[in-house]
Amino acid sequence: MSECCCERKKHKARTPEEVKALTVRLNRIEGQISGIRKMIEENRYCPDILIQVSAVQSALNSFNKELLSSHIRSCVVDDIRGGNDAVVDELCELLKKTMK
């Protein structure tokens, strides 16, 4: 994982396939959000909207699982192999934040 010296932000190189898969998922979620907005504007029945919100939450959870899996298999493994055991603490903190 490379780190920019001037901004102190970590970066992750992703394959074009990874970028496409993640982008497709996000585009789908954006479409779902737009659909919910339209349902609100059309004064649709609350339970129907709530079901769609639940679908968005599920889609975001799936996105997170895919991204987390990739992170563990690449960034975390590479850092541990490179002697950076602190990445385990970082991963534990990440899991705490994402599993609320």
C-alpha positions, 0 to 999 in steps of 0.5 A: 500500500503506498502512502502519499508523503504530502497528504499522509493518506494511504492509497490502494491500487485496484485492478480495472476489474475491481474498480468496475465491480465496485462502481457497478454496485455503487451505481446500482445503489445510487439508482435505488436511492433515486427510486426512494427519493421518487417514492417520497415525492410521489407520497408512496406508502411508508412500508413500501419505502421502508422496504426499499431502504432495507434493500439499500442497506443490504446492498451497502452491506454487500458492498462493504463485505466485498471491499473488506474482503479485498482489503484483508486479502491485499492490504492487510496481508501485505502489511503483515508480511512486511512486518507491519503488525499495527495493521491488525489493530487498524483492522480491529478498529475498522471492524468496530466502526463498520459493525455497529 
